[in-house]
Every structure is written in structure tokens, then in C-alpha cells.
Amino acid sequence: MQYLHTMVRVSDLEASLDFYCNKLGLVEVSRRESERGRFTLVFLAAPGDVERAEAEKAPLLELTWNWDPETYTGGRNFGHLAYRVDDIYATCQQLMDAGITINRPPRDGHMAFVRSPDGISIELLQAGEAQPPREPWASMENTGTW
């Protein structure tokens, strides 16, 4: 058995690509449009996984955009996506500077949560050992749900 991808449905492909690629830092590795099925599939990889994703078609995040409008609810019911980052504080600051709400700040120097435009919960985990607690993160409250 081999893990291939996680699929999430998105309601606005451009907003989702802006979030996942421009703000979170994932890389688009392939795209498929189906005129007959009226959908677009975009496959993304973490920067450290691009070579493997292109060769093995895994591990990937598949964004599915159905051309006919639909309402998606229950993003939290999905659970969450998780990505390891080199510097949890720098990553969260970069996301905040890009206008992304940090729903669960990295108070412990190890874990944070943000949400995609469609409400998908994304866990960010510090690579290696947790960093020492640091302000403003250590005293920052949760915002919304994660």
C-alpha cells in the first residue's frame, strides 16, 4: 500500500491556489481539466516533495473544482491536512502578513492551525524539536475553530 493523495473540493479555484501556493508555499505539479465532467483537478506538492510527487504521483494534495457552483460545508468534519515546516514562527508570520488568520497560534513552538478559503483545517508542525515559546505567539489566543 502507498499513500497517493488527499482530495479536497474547492469553491473558488483561484482563491484556493492563491492560499495553497502563494501563501502556504505548495507547488502545482499537474492539472487536468475535464470538459465532459465539468471539473478541474489540480495536484499540489510540498516543496520538499516535488521531485517525488512528479516521479511517483505521490504524496499530493488534489484540489477538485467543479465548474457548476456547489456549497461545501463541514470543512472541519474532514479533519485536517498536516505539513512539516522548518520554522513554525516564520511560517505563521508569513501567513499572517499575507492576511491569513492563525486559528491556533504556535504557543508551544511546535504546532499551529490555519484554514483554507473553503474551511479546510491545516496543521503546521515544527520540524525536529519544538522551538522555545516566543512572543507574540506564546500569549496569543485561538481565533475561531481549527
N, C-alpha and C positions, 0 to 999 in steps of 0.2 A: 504494500500500500504506500502511496506517495501523496502528500498534500499538494493540491494544484492551485486552488484559488478560493476566494470568498467573493460572492456576488452581492452587491447592494444596488437597489433600484434608486435612481436619482430623478428628481422632478425638473431640474434645470442643469443641463449638461455643462454649459459654460461656467455657471457658478460653482458647480462641483469640481470641474477641472481647475478653476482658479484656487479653490480651497486645497484640494489634494496635491496639486502640482506646485503652484506658485507660493502657497503659504506653508503647507506641510512638507513639501520637498520631494514628493514621489515623482516618478518619471514614467511618461507614457511609452509603452513598448510596442503596442499594437492597437489597431482599431478595425472594427468590422461593421459595416452598415448593411442592413437588410431592407431593401425597398419593399419586398413582398411581405416581410414580417413587421415592417414599420418600427424598427428599433435600431439603435446603435449600441455596440459593445466597445468599451474602451478598457484596455488592460494596463494596469499600473504596477510598478515595482518600486520597492525602496531602493535608494541609490546604491546601497551595498549588495543588492540582489539582482541588478540589471543584467549582468552577464549570464548568470544562472537562469534568470527568467527567460531571456531570449533563447538560450540553448535548450532548456528543459520545459519551457512554458509553465514554470512554477518557481517560486511562490508568487502569486499575483493577487491583486485586488481587481475585480471586474466591476466596472460601473455599467449598469444597464439603463439606458434611456429609451423609454417607449415614446414614440413620436406623438401618440394620442394622449392628451393630458389625463393624468390619474392623480388621485390624492393618496399619499402614503402616510400612514400613522404608525405609532408604536416603535419608533427607532430604537428605543431602549429595550424593547422586547427582544430585539435581535441579539443583544449582548453588547459586545464591543470588538473593535479591531485593536491590535496592540503592536506598537513599534518601539524598538530599542533606539535610543538616541545617545550621542556622545556627551552632550551637556544639557541636562534637563532644564537648567535655569536659562541658558542661552536660547534653547528652543522655545521655551514658554515666552520669553521676552520678545523673540522674533514674531511669534504668533500674535501676541498682544499688540505689538507695533503695527501688525497687519490688520488689526481690528477684530481679532478672534477672541472670544471670551474664554478665559481659563476657568472651566467649571469646577474643577478640583485642583487647586494650586499644588505645586510640589513642596509642601511644607516639610516633608521628611527628606527632601533631596533625592527622592527615588521615583516617585510616581505622580503623574498629573493626568487629567482628563480634559478633553475638548470635544466639541460636537461639530459635525459636518453641516452644510446647509440643509440637509434632509434629516437632521437629528440623530445621525449615527454617532454613537459614543466611541471615542478613540482614546485609548490608553497610551501614554508615553512613559517609557521606563528608562531610567538611567542605566547606561551600560556599566558593568562592573559594580563596584560598591557604591552605596548611596553617598551623595555629596553632603558635607556638613550643612545643617539648616542655615539659611541665609535670608535676610530681609530683602525685599518686602514679602517674600514668599512665606516665610515662617509664620507670619501673623495674618496672612490673607485668608479671608473666609471663602467658603464654597459659594458659587453662584449658580442658581438653577439646579438642575439634576444632571447626573453624569452616570 
